[in-house]
Amino acid sequence: MTGTNSLGAPPKDSKEEHLDRLQEDVEHSLKLLAEHLATIPAKRTLGEAQKVADEIINIGDDVLKFVEVLTAMHPTAQIVLGALAVFVRVYKLHSGNDIGIVVVHKHMLDAVTCIRILREIEGPDDELFKLLQVTLEEMASTIKAFGTYVDAYHAYWQRPYKLLLAHHNHEKLKHLLETFEEHRAALQRMLDVRIAKRTHSQLESLSAAMAGIKVNTERILAHVAKLERNEHPEATDFISKHGADEIAKDDGLLATLGALLNEKITQTMKETLRRDFSELLDAHSRHFDMKVEHAESTLLVAIDSCQSRLSRQMSKGHHELIDNSEIKSIWEDNHWQSSVKCSVFVEALHVYYDARFRKHYQENSMLHQDAWTVDIFARATYHSAIGDMVDQDGSDLISASEMNWFSAACPEGWSAAQWFALYYRRIEEFTIDKDIEDGIRGHTHAGNGKSDDWQTLHDIMESLGYLLYVQDIDDLSEAKVPYELRVLQEKYREREIKAITDRLEKLDYHLKNDSDVAAVAGSRRPELHVMCLFYVLAQRLHDAIKSSLHAHLVGWHPHISDLRQIEDIAQSCLVAFFAFQARMQELMRGWRSQGRNIDLQIDRYADGLFRNVRHEGPRCRNAAETLCRVLFHETPSRYRKLIDVMIRSSQAQQLNDLVVQVAALSETVERLKQLLSDQHERGSKRTELLDNDRDPKHTYIGDGHTQAGGYKRKLDKAAVQAVPALVRLGESPH
């Protein structure tokens, strides 16, 4: 009997058929991509052409899947798989697509797809085997070079960079296109030798398609270059007149170009533009290597074990998806499927470790070294904080993959119980030291010099203060914490600071985009590391400011290196802040889709560490916009949407606060109405009794009764008027 078995796994004899289907899918996807790109020459503006590129997402996933399956059958392809997997991973870290890069990306995938020649190679003794190995090694090297270039291109995203480096970028893209075409042609020649007759017609049609794509590529790049010139005609004419290299060397010409583009020319930008382009790429390659190391450590391990783990899951149960042996036992004992609710999981931790440590005591007559963790797992108040550290998407569910990611981050030598217990409450050890905070705030007013440089420093400090110290967290220094946990917290603090400091040094303490933040944090969850990141950056900033302030006190201007360092750190703080805000918006979208109260979720998330994200929104937004003007002259488009979201979030928070106030006022009014109603009823009864007795005080009580009724009518009217008035106030943008 053919087809899939009862467990859904394909029979062994269908591997080649499965690969055939994947190959057909890849060729179909690449054909659609070529047709999509072919529409660009008809676009009239750069914005219209850019929309075509923005619609192209995950273009490498199908090819990567094909190469994964091919590598499982032909391990020789492993070198290409490793390079491609890392490239796809790092490529996705960047928020936008550039048309030229997408075109080269397409050529790269065309070349990679041709490694299907491996299906025709009979083994190491084949006469083409060594030649194929050399070609695959060269292709892997070119893929890495392309990845380095893409990362550098996105790092230097401001318009002065784009225009002044345009000729270098064009030459680099052209070189990459030609190199990938050489790799594709070499593999194609091998296919021509070995291809079977049954696919000869397919080969001819594919070769014709490749020739057509090459022609279209030249048209696309030429048209995009024309649209880019039309986008900034005055700046383009200015560059044509004076020359890009000459402008880069001259401060006055750079200032004029900045004015034409409405961009701030920073000291960092000047020094970058004056470096040789090849040196710039070489220097950036070291930065890219750090991202590659992080991607390889997480991605390739997952690729190697994916298929075997999936087969174990299908044959034995979902617990086989779990890497950690202790968590695997918990998963199996509770018969969980692919995910489990956070609170249920933490309670299961309590049950498991309580039984395990009791048994240890009975057998050894001494407490287990991690016995103190049971008390933490037993308290429901800590369950959400622990669950948040594992739950990556904020769904309140822990999946097997999320659990594996969390377990993989466990420091060497730590037990799983210790790793979970560490997060029972927010980690407050990364708050900025008071002497550093006071020093930075003090320097804000100390450097009131008359020069533009000192005004820049003053504006940077004034804005950064609100970003770095917005977290008004409680002082938990007097809280009772087990000694063992204090030791772990200190070890974690030292480890985290060292890791982030080492990564920041590799990037020269200059974060340019979200991918840099992810690389330095070692995670796509900046909220887990942003406090430590700010802590390290604040220390570095404090030292740089002290140096500049000393120069100012003795009558000098800030040293250029100090000014550049402060600008770089300020941009790093801004980029980290926006990465954190984007992550919080992502979590809020998830919570909103689940119908949760956003304010309550933020208030309790990570034990309340970020509870002021919305309450302090207006102040942070203003500070971020000011810092953008100092560094970039205006808020860049890549941050504009996030700023707008912060504005809407702030308005929503204000409206929510007003609704709460209205509800509280309405409740107060209702209580007053009830009190007056009771008073009115008692007055009526007393009046009736006095009337019966013909008491002379009847008139006085009657007047009081009438007066109470008047107050009640006024309160009724006030309550009716207060609610719509406050709601209208909440709808105001101010």
For each residue, the residues with C-beta under 8 A, 3 or more apart:
1:
2: 11 14
3: 11
4: 8 9 10 11
5: 8 9 11
6:
7: 314 315
8: 4 5 314
9: 4 5 311 314
10: 4 14 15 18
11: 2 3 4 5 14
12: 15
13:
14: 2 10 11 17 18
15: 10 12 18 19 69 73
16: 19 20
17: 14 20 21
18: 10 14 15 21 22 69
19: 15 16 22 23 66 69 70 73 119
20: 16 17 23 24
21: 17 18 24 25
22: 18 19 25 26 62 65 66 69
23: 19 20 26 27 66 113 116
24: 20 21 27 28
25: 21 22 28 29 62 66
26: 22 23 29 30 62 63 66 113
27: 23 24 30 31 113 206
28: 24 25 31 32
29: 25 26 32 33 59 62 63
30: 26 27 33 34 63 106 109 110 113
31: 27 28 34 35 209
32: 28 29 35 36
33: 29 30 36 37 56 59 106
34: 30 31 37 38 106 209 212 213 216
35: 31 32 38 39
36: 32 33 39 52 55 56
37: 33 34 40 52 102 103 106 216 220
38: 34 35 41 216 220
39: 35 36 42 43 52
40: 37 43 49 52 99 220 223 224
41: 38 219 220 223
42: 39
43: 39 40 48 49 52 223 227
44: 48
45: 48 49 227 230 231
46: 49 50 224 227 228 230 231
47: 50 51
48: 43 44 45 51 52
49: 40 43 45 46 52 53 99 223 224 227
50: 46 47 53 54 97 99
51: 47 48 54 55
52: 36 37 39 40 43 48 49 55 56 99
53: 49 50 56 97 98 99 102
54: 50 51 96 97
55: 36 51 52
56: 33 36 52 53 59 97 102
57:
58: 61 92
59: 29 33 56 62 102 105 106 109
60: 63 64 84 87 88 91 105 109
61: 58 64 65 88
62: 22 25 26 29 59 65 66
63: 26 29 30 60 66 67 84 109 112 113
64: 60 61 67 68 81 84 85 88
65: 22 61 62 68 69
66: 19 22 23 25 26 62 63 69 70 113
67: 63 64 70 71 77 80 81 84 112 115
68: 64 65 71 72 81 303
69: 15 18 19 22 65 66 72 73
70: 19 66 67 73 74 77 115 116 118 119
71: 67 68 74 75 77 78 81
72: 68 69 307
73: 15 19 69 70 118 119
74: 70 71 77 118 119 121
75: 71 78
76: 79 118 121 129 132 133 136
77: 67 70 71 74 80 81 115 118 136
78: 71 75 81 82
79: 76 82 83 136 137 140
80: 67 77 83 84 112 115 136 139 140 143
81: 64 67 68 71 77 78 84 85 303
82: 78 79 85 86 140 296 300
83: 79 80 86 87 139 140 141 143 144 147
84: 60 63 64 67 80 81 87 88 112 143
85: 64 81 82 88 89 295 299 300 303
86: 82 83 89 90 144 147 292 295 296 299 300
87: 60 83 84 90 91 143 144 146 147
88: 60 61 64 84 85 91 92
89: 85 86 92 93 295 299
90: 86 87 93 94 147 150 151 288 291 292 295 515
91: 60 87 88 94 105 147 150
92: 58 88 89
93: 89 90 291 514 515 518
94: 90 91 150 151 154 513 514 515
95: 513 514 638
96: 54 154 638
97: 50 53 54 56 101 102
98: 53 101 102 153
99: 40 49 50 52 53 102 103 220 224
100: 103 104 169 170 173 221 224
101: 97 98 104 105 150 153 173
102: 37 53 56 59 97 98 99 105 106
103: 37 99 100 106 107 173 177 217 220 221
104: 100 101 107 108 146 173 176 177 180
105: 59 60 91 101 102 108 109 146
106: 30 33 34 37 59 102 103 109 110 213
107: 103 104 110 111 176 177 180 181 184 213 217
108: 104 105 111 112 142 143 146 176 180
109: 30 59 60 63 105 106 112 113
110: 30 106 107 113 114 180 184 210 213
111: 107 108 114 139 180 181 183 184 187
112: 63 67 80 84 108 109 115 139 143
113: 23 26 27 30 63 66 109 110 116
114: 110 111 117 183 184 187 188 191
115: 67 70 77 80 112 118 136 139 187
116: 23 70 113 119 191
117: 114 120 121 128 132 187 190 191 194
118: 70 73 74 76 77 115 121 132
119: 19 70 73 74 116
120: 117 190 191 194 195 196
121: 74 76 117 118 126 128 129 132 194
122: 125 126
123: 126 129
124: 129
125: 122 129
126: 121 122 123 129
127:
128: 117 121 131 132 190 193 194
129: 76 121 123 124 125 126 132 133
130: 133 134
131: 128 134 135 190
132: 76 117 118 121 128 129 135 136 187 190
133: 76 129 130 136 137
134: 130 131 137 138
135: 131 132 138 139 183 186 187 190
136: 76 77 79 80 115 132 133 139 140
137: 79 133 134 140 141
138: 134 135 141 142 183
139: 80 83 111 112 115 135 136 142 143 180 183
140: 79 80 82 83 136 137 143 144
141: 83 137 138 144 145
142: 108 138 139 145 146 176 179 180 183
143: 80 83 84 87 108 112 139 140 146 147
144: 83 86 87 140 141 147 148 292
145: 141 142 148 149 176
146: 87 104 105 108 142 143 149 150 176 180
147: 83 86 87 90 91 143 144 150 151 288 292
148: 144 145 151 152 281 284 285 288
149: 145 146 152 153 172 176 281
150: 90 91 94 101 146 147 153 154
151: 90 94 147 148 154 155 284 287 288 291 515
152: 148 149 155 156 280 281 284 288
153: 98 101 149 150 156 157 169
154: 94 96 150 151 157 512 513 515
155: 151 152 284 287 512 513 516
156: 152 153 161 162 165 272 512
157: 153 154 161 162 512 513 636 638
158: 161 162 263 269 632 636
159: 162 163 232 235 261 263
160: 163 164 254 257 258 261 263 265 269 273
161: 156 157 158 164 165 269 272 273
162: 156 157 158 159 165 166 169 228
163: 159 160 166 232 235 236 239 244 257 261
164: 160 161 239 244 247 248 257 273
165: 156 161 162 168 169 244 273 277
166: 162 163 169 170 225 228 244
167: 170 171 244
168: 165 171 172 277
169: 100 153 162 165 166 172 173
170: 100 166 167 173 174 221 225
171: 167 168 174 175
172: 149 168 169 175 176 277 281
173: 100 101 103 104 169 170 176 177 221
174: 170 171 177 178 221
175: 171 172 178 179
176: 104 107 108 142 145 146 149 172 173 179 180
177: 103 104 107 173 174 180 181 217
178: 174 175 181 182
179: 142 175 176 182 183
180: 104 107 108 110 111 139 142 146 176 177 183 184
181: 107 111 177 178 184 185 214
182: 178 179 185 186
183: 111 114 135 138 139 142 179 180 186 187
184: 107 110 111 114 180 181 187 188 210
185: 181 182 188 189
186: 135 182 183 189 190
187: 111 114 115 117 132 135 183 184 190 191
188: 114 184 185 191 192 207 210
189: 185 186 192 193
190: 117 120 128 131 132 135 186 187 193 194
191: 114 116 117 120 187 188 194 195 203
192: 188 189 195 203
193: 128 189 190
194: 117 120 121 128 190 191
195: 120 191 192 199 200 203
196: 120 199 200
197: 200
198:
199: 195 196 202 203
200: 195 196 197 203 204
201: 204 205
202: 199 205 206
203: 191 192 195 199 200 206 207
204: 200 201 207 208
205: 201 202 208 209
206: 27 202 203 209 210
207: 188 203 204 210 211
208: 204 205 211 212
209: 31 34 205 206 212 213
210: 110 184 188 206 207 213 214
211: 207 208 214 215
212: 34 208 209 215 216
213: 34 106 107 110 209 210 216 217
214: 181 210 211 217 218
215: 211 212 218 219
216: 34 37 38 212 213 219 220
217: 103 107 177 213 214 220 221
218: 214 215 221 222
219: 41 215 216 222 223
220: 37 38 40 41 99 103 216 217 223 224
221: 100 103 170 173 174 217 218 224 225
222: 218 219 225 226
223: 40 41 43 49 219 220 226 227
224: 40 46 49 99 100 220 221 227 228
225: 166 170 221 222 228 229
226: 222 223 229 230
227: 43 45 46 49 223 224 230 231
228: 46 162 166 224 225 231 232 236
229: 225 226 232 233 236
230: 45 46 226 227 233
231: 45 46 227 228
232: 159 163 228 229 235 236 260 261
233: 229 230 236 237
234: 237 238 260
235: 159 163 232 238 239 257 260 261
236: 163 228 229 232 233 239 240
237: 233 234 240 241
238: 234 235 241 242 247 256 257 260
239: 163 164 235 236 242 243 244 247 257
240: 236 237
241: 237 238
242: 238 239 246 247 253
243: 239 246 247
244: 163 164 165 166 167 239 247 248
245: 248 249
246: 242 243 249 250 253
247: 164 238 239 242 243 244 250 253 254 257
248: 164 244 245 254 270 273 274
249: 245 246 274
250: 246 247 253 254
251: 254 255 270
252: 255 256
253: 242 246 247 250 256 257
254: 160 247 248 250 251 257 258 265 269 270 273
255: 251 252 258 259 265
256: 238 252 253 259 260
257: 160 163 164 235 238 239 247 253 254 260 261 265
258: 160 254 255 261 262 263 264 265 633
259: 255 256 262
260: 232 234 235 238 256 257
261: 159 160 163 232 235 257 258
262: 258 259 633 634
263: 158 159 160 258 632 633 634
264: 258 629 630 631 632 633
265: 160 254 255 257 258 269 270
266: 269 270 564 567 631
267: 270 271 560 563 564 567
268: 271 272 510 564 567 568 571
269: 158 160 161 254 265 266 272 273
270: 248 251 254 265 266 267 273 274
271: 267 268 274 275 564
272: 156 161 268 269 275 280
273: 160 161 164 165 248 254 269 270
274: 248 249 270 271
275: 271 272 279 280 283
276: 279 280
277: 165 168 172 280 281
278: 281 282
279: 275 276 282 283
280: 152 272 275 276 277 283 284
281: 148 149 152 172 277 278 284 285
282: 278 279 285 286
283: 275 279 280 286 287
284: 148 151 152 155 280 281 287 288
285: 148 281 282 288 289
286: 282 283 289 290 506
287: 151 155 283 284 290 291 506 507 516 519
288: 90 147 148 151 152 284 285 291 292
289: 285 286 292 293
290: 286 287 293 294 503 506 507 519
291: 90 93 151 287 288 294 295 515 518 519
292: 86 90 144 147 288 289 295 296
293: 289 290 296 297
294: 290 291 297 298 518 519 522
295: 85 86 89 90 291 292 298 299
296: 82 86 292 293 299 300
297: 293 294 300 301
298: 294 295 301 302 405 408
299: 85 86 89 295 296 302 303
300: 82 85 86 296 297 303 304
301: 297 298 304 305
302: 298 299 305 306
303: 68 81 85 299 300 306
304: 300 301
305: 301 302 308 309
306: 302 303 309 310
307: 72 310 311
308: 305 311 312
309: 305 306 312 313 320 321
310: 306 307 313 314 321
311: 9 307 308 314 315
312: 308 309 315 316 320 321
313: 309 310 316 317 318 320 321
314: 7 8 9 310 311
315: 7 311 312 320
316: 312 313 319 320
317: 313 320 332 335
318: 313 321 331 336 337 338 400
319: 316 322 328 329 331 332 336
320: 309 312 313 315 316 317 328
321: 309 310 312 313 318 338 400 401 404
322: 319 327 328 331 400 403 404 407
323: 327 328 404 407 408
324: 327 328 403 404 407 416
325: 328 329
326: 329 330 352 416 417
327: 322 323 324 330 331 403 407 416
328: 319 320 322 323 324 325 331 332
329: 319 325 326 332 333 352
330: 326 327 333 334 345 348 349 352
331: 318 319 322 327 328 334 336 340 400
332: 317 319 328 329 335
333: 329 330 348 352
334: 330 331 340 344 348
335: 317 332
336: 318 319 331 339 340
337: 318 340
338: 318 321 399 400
339: 336 397 398 399 400
340: 331 334 336 337 344 345 348 397 398
341: 344 345 396 397 398
342: 345 346 383 384 386 387 388 390 391 396 397 398
343: 346 347 380 383 384 387
344: 334 340 341 347 348
345: 330 340 341 342 348 349 387 390 398
346: 342 343 349 350 377 382 383 386 387 420
347: 343 344 350 351 377 380 383
348: 330 333 334 340 344 345 351 352
349: 330 345 346 352 353 377 386 417 420
350: 346 347 353 354 374 377 378
351: 347 348 354 355
352: 326 329 330 333 348 349 355 356
353: 349 350 356 357 370 373 374 377 417
354: 350 351 357 358 374 377 378
355: 351 352 358 359
356: 352 353 359 360 368
357: 353 354 360 361 367 368 370 371 374
358: 354 355 361 362
359: 355 356 362 363
360: 356 357 363 364 367 368 371
361: 357 358 364 365 366 367 368 371
362: 358 359 365
363: 359 360
364: 360 361
365: 361 362
366: 361
367: 357 360 361 371
368: 356 357 360 361 371
369: 484
370: 353 357 373 415 417 418 421
371: 357 360 361 367 368 374
372: 375 376 421 482 484 485
373: 353 370 376 377 417 418 420 421
374: 350 353 354 357 371 377 378
375: 372 378 379 482
376: 372 373 379 382 421 424 485
377: 346 347 349 350 353 354 373 374 382 386 420 421
378: 350 354 374 375
379: 375 376 382 383 424
380: 343 347 383
381:
382: 346 376 377 379 385 386 424 425
383: 342 343 346 347 379 380 386 387
384: 342 343 387 388 604 605 607
385: 382 388 389 423 424 425 426 606 607
386: 342 346 349 377 382 383 389 390 420 421 423 424
387: 342 343 345 346 383 384 390 391 396 398
388: 342 384 385 391 394 423 605 606
389: 385 386 406 423 528 606
390: 342 345 386 387 398 402 403 406
391: 342 387 388 394 395 396 397 398 402
392: 402 405 524 525
393: 402 587 590
394: 388 391 586 587 590 591 601 605
395: 391 590 594
396: 341 342 387 391 594
397: 339 340 341 342 391
398: 339 340 341 342 345 387 390 391 402 403
399: 338 339 402 403
400: 318 321 322 331 338 339 403 404
401: 321 404 405
402: 390 391 392 393 398 399 405 406
403: 322 324 327 390 398 399 400 406 407
404: 321 322 323 324 400 401 407 408
405: 298 392 401 402 408 409
406: 389 390 402 403 409 410 419
407: 322 323 324 327 403 404 410 416 419
408: 298 323 404 405
409: 405 406 522 523
410: 406 407 414 416 419
411: 414 419 491 492 495
412:
413:
414: 410 411 418 419 488
415: 370 418 419
416: 324 326 327 407 410 419 420
417: 326 349 353 370 373 420 421
418: 370 373 414 415 421 422 488
419: 406 407 410 411 414 415 416 422
420: 346 349 373 377 386 416 417 423 424
421: 370 372 373 376 377 386 417 418 424 485 488
422: 418 419 427 485 488 489 492
423: 385 386 388 389 420 427
424: 376 379 382 385 386 420 421 485
425: 382 385 476 479 607
426: 385 473 606 607 608 609
427: 422 423 430 489 492 493 531
428: 431 473 474 476 609
429: 489 490 493
430: 427 493 496 531 532 534 535
431: 428 471 473 531 535
432: 436 437 468 469 534 535 538
433: 436 437 539
434: 437 438
435: 438 439
436: 432 433 439 440 538 539 542
437: 432 433 434 440 441 468 469 538
438: 434 435 441 442
439: 435 436 442 443 542 545 546
440: 436 437 443 444 461 464 465 468 538 541 542 545
441: 437 438 444 461 465
442: 438 439 445 446
443: 439 440 446 447 461 545 546 549
444: 440 441 447 458 461 462 465
445: 442 448 458
446: 442 443 549 552
447: 443 444 454 457 458 461 545 548 549 552
448: 445 454 458
449: 453 454 455 552 557
450: 454
451: 454 455 557 558
452: 455 456
453: 449 456 457 557 558 563
454: 447 448 449 450 451 457 458 552 557 558
455: 449 451 452 458 459
456: 452 453 459 460 563 567 630
457: 447 453 454 460 461 545 548 558 563 566
458: 444 445 447 448 454 455 461 462
459: 455 456 462 463 626 627 630
460: 456 457 463 464 566 567 570 627 630 631
461: 440 441 443 444 447 457 458 464 465 545
462: 444 458 459 465 623 626
463: 459 460 466 467 570 623 624 626 627 630
464: 440 460 461 467 468 541 570 573 623 627
465: 440 441 444 461 462 468 469 623
466: 463 469 470 616 619 620 622 623
467: 463 464 470 573 574 577 620 623 624 627
468: 432 437 440 464 465 534 537 538 573
469: 432 437 465 466
470: 466 467 612 616 619 620
471: 431 531 609 610 612
472: 612 616
473: 426 428 431 476 608 609
474: 428
475: 478
476: 425 428 473 479
477:
478: 475
479: 425 476
480:
481: 485 486 489
482: 372 375 485 486
483: 486 487
484: 369 372 487 488
485: 372 376 421 422 424 481 482 488 489
486: 481 482 483 489 490
487: 483 484 490 491
488: 414 418 421 422 484 485 491 492
489: 422 427 429 481 485 486 492 493
490: 429 486 487 493 494
491: 411 487 488 494 495
492: 411 422 427 488 489 495 496
493: 427 429 430 489 490 496 497 532
494: 490 491 497 498
495: 411 491 492 498 499
496: 430 492 493 499 500 529 532
497: 493 494 500 501 532 535 536
498: 494 495 501 502
499: 495 496 502 503 522
500: 496 497 503 504 520 521 529 532 533 536
501: 497 498 504 505 536
502: 498 499 505 506
503: 290 499 500 506 507 519 520 522
504: 500 501 507 509 520 536 537 540 572
505: 501 502 508 509
506: 286 287 290 502 503
507: 287 290 503 504 510 511 516 519 520
508: 505 568
509: 504 505 537 540 565 568 569 572
510: 268 507 568 569 571 572
511: 507 516 517 520 571 572 575 576
512: 154 155 156 157 516 571 575
513: 94 95 154 155 157 516 517 575
514: 93 94 95 517 518 575 578 579 582
515: 90 93 94 151 154 291 518 519
516: 155 287 507 511 512 513 519 520 575
517: 511 513 514 520 521 526 533 575 576 579
518: 93 291 294 514 515 521 523 524 526 579
519: 287 290 291 294 503 507 515 516 522
520: 500 503 504 507 511 516 517 529 533
521: 500 517 518 525 526 528 529 530 533
522: 294 409 499 503 519 529
523: 409 518 526 528 529
524: 392 518
525: 392 521 528 529 583
526: 517 518 521 523 529 530 533 576 579 580 583
527: 530 580 583 584 587 606 610
528: 389 521 523 525
529: 496 500 520 521 522 523 525 526 532 533
530: 521 526 527 533 534 576 577 579 580
531: 427 430 431 471 534 535 609
532: 430 493 496 497 500 529 535 536
533: 500 517 520 521 526 529 530 536 537 576
534: 430 432 468 530 531 537 538 573 576
535: 430 431 432 497 531 532 538 539
536: 497 500 501 504 532 533 539 540
537: 468 504 509 533 534 540 541 569 572 573 576
538: 432 436 437 440 468 534 535 541 542
539: 433 436 535 536 542 543
540: 504 509 536 537 543 544 565 569
541: 440 464 537 538 544 545 566 569 570 573
542: 436 439 440 538 539 545 546
543: 539 540 546 547
544: 540 541 547 548 562 565 566 569
545: 439 440 443 447 457 461 541 542 548 549 566
546: 439 443 542 543 549 550
547: 543 544 550 551 559 562
548: 447 457 544 545 551 552 558 559 562 563 566
549: 443 446 447 545 546 552 553
550: 546 547 553 554
551: 547 548 554 556 557 558 559 562
552: 446 447 449 454 548 549 555 556 557 558
553: 549 550
554: 550 551
555: 552
556: 551 552 559
557: 449 451 453 454 551 552
558: 451 453 454 457 548 551 552 562 563
559: 547 548 551 556 562 563
560: 267 563 564
561: 564 565
562: 544 547 548 551 558 559 565 566
563: 267 453 456 457 548 558 559 560 566 567
564: 266 267 268 271 560 561 567 568
565: 509 540 544 561 562 568 569
566: 457 460 541 544 545 548 562 563 569 570
567: 266 267 268 456 460 563 564 570 571 631
568: 268 508 509 510 564 565 571 572
569: 509 510 537 540 541 544 565 566 572 573
570: 460 463 464 541 566 567 573 574 627 630 631
571: 268 510 511 512 567 568 574 575 631
572: 504 509 510 511 537 568 569 575 576
573: 464 467 468 534 537 541 569 570 576 577
574: 467 570 571 577 578 624 627 628 631
575: 511 512 513 514 516 517 571 572 578 579
576: 511 517 526 530 533 534 537 572 573 579 580
577: 467 530 573 574 580 581 620 624
578: 514 574 575 581 582 624 639 642
579: 514 517 518 526 530 575 576 582 583
580: 526 527 530 576 577 583 584
581: 577 578 584 585 613 642 645 646
582: 514 578 579 585 586 642
583: 525 526 527 579 580 586 587
584: 527 580 581 587 588 602 610 613
585: 581 582 588 589 642 645 649
586: 394 582 583 589 590
587: 393 394 527 583 584 590 591 601 605
588: 584 585 591 592 598 601 602 649
589: 585 586 592 593
590: 393 394 395 586 587 593 594
591: 394 587 588 594 596 598 601
592: 588 589 595 596 598
593: 589 590
594: 395 396 590 591
595: 592
596: 591 592 600 601
597: 600 601
598: 588 591 592 601 602 614
599: 602 603 614 653 656
600: 596 597 603 604
601: 394 587 588 591 596 597 598 604 605
602: 584 588 598 599 605 610 611 613 614
603: 599 600 608 611
604: 384 600 601 607 608
605: 384 388 394 587 601 602 608 609 610 611
606: 385 388 389 426 527 609 610
607: 384 385 425 426 604
608: 426 473 603 604 605 611
609: 426 428 471 473 531 605 606
610: 471 527 584 602 605 606 613
611: 602 603 605 608 615
612: 470 471 472 615 616
613: 581 584 602 610 616 617
614: 598 599 602 617 649 650 652 653
615: 611 612 653
616: 466 470 472 612 613 619 620
617: 613 614 620 621 646 649 650 653
618: 621 622 650
619: 466 470 616 622 623
620: 466 467 470 577 616 617 623 624 646
621: 617 618 624 625 643 646 647 650
622: 466 618 619 625 626
623: 462 463 464 465 466 467 619 620 626 627
624: 463 467 574 577 578 620 621 627 628 639 643 646
625: 621 622 628 629 635 643
626: 459 462 463 622 623 629 630
627: 459 460 463 464 467 570 574 623 624 630 631
628: 574 624 625 631 632 634 635 636 639
629: 264 625 626 632 633 634 635
630: 264 456 459 460 463 570 626 627
631: 264 266 460 567 570 571 574 627 628
632: 158 263 264 628 629 635 636
633: 258 262 263 264 629
634: 262 263 628 629
635: 625 628 629 632 639 640 643
636: 157 158 628 632 639 640
637: 640 641
638: 95 96 157 641
639: 578 624 628 635 636 642 643
640: 635 636 637 643 644
641: 637 638 644 645
642: 578 581 582 585 639 645 646
643: 621 624 625 635 639 640 646 647
644: 640 641 647 648
645: 581 585 641 642 648 649
646: 581 617 620 621 624 642 643 649 650
647: 621 643 644 650 651
648: 644 645 651 652
649: 585 588 614 617 645 646 652 653
650: 614 617 618 621 646 647 653 654
651: 647 648 654 655 733
652: 614 648 649 655 656
653: 599 614 615 617 649 650 656 657
654: 650 651 657 658 730
655: 651 652 658 659 730 731
656: 599 652 653 659 660
657: 653 654 660 661 730
658: 654 655 661 662 726 727 729 730
659: 655 656 662 663 727 730
660: 656 657 663 664
661: 657 658 664 665 726
662: 658 659 665 666 722 723 726 727
663: 659 660 666 667
664: 660 661 667 668
665: 661 662 668 669 719 722 726
666: 662 663 669 670 719 722 723
667: 663 664 670 671
668: 664 665 671 672
669: 665 666 672 673 715 718 719 722
670: 666 667 673 674 719
671: 667 668 674 675
672: 668 669 675 676 715
673: 669 670 676 677 712 715 716 719
674: 670 671 677 678
675: 671 672 678 679
676: 672 673 679 680 708 711 712 715
677: 673 674 680 681 712
678: 674 675 681 682
679: 675 676 682 683 708
680: 676 677 683 684 705 708 709 712
681: 677 678 684 685
682: 678 679 685 686
683: 679 680 686 687 701 704 705 708
684: 680 681 687 688 705
685: 681 682 688 689
686: 682 683 689 690 701
687: 683 684 690 691 698 701 702 705
688: 684 685 691 692
689: 685 686 692 693
690: 686 687 693 694 695 697 698 701
691: 687 688 694 695 698
692: 688 689
693: 689 690
694: 690 691 698
695: 690 691 698
696: 699
697: 690 700 701
698: 687 690 691 694 695 701 702
699: 696 702 703
700: 697 703 704
701: 683 686 687 690 697 698 704 705
702: 687 698 699 705 706
703: 699 700 706 707
704: 683 700 701 707 708
705: 680 683 684 687 701 702 708 709
706: 702 703 709 710
707: 703 704 710 711
708: 676 679 680 683 704 705 711 712
709: 680 705 706 712 713
710: 706 707 713 714
711: 676 707 708 714 715
712: 673 676 677 680 708 709 715 716
713: 709 710 716 717
714: 710 711 717 718
715: 669 672 673 676 711 712 718 719
716: 673 712 713 719 720
717: 713 714 720 721
718: 669 714 715 721 722
719: 665 666 669 670 673 715 716 722 723
720: 716 717 723
721: 717 718 724 725
722: 662 665 666 669 718 719 725 726
723: 662 666 719 720 726 727
724: 721 727 728
725: 721 722 728 729
726: 658 661 662 665 722 723 729 730
727: 658 659 662 723 724 730 731
728: 724 725 731 732
729: 658 725 726 732
730: 654 655 657 658 659 726 727
731: 655 727 728
732: 728 729
733: 651
734:
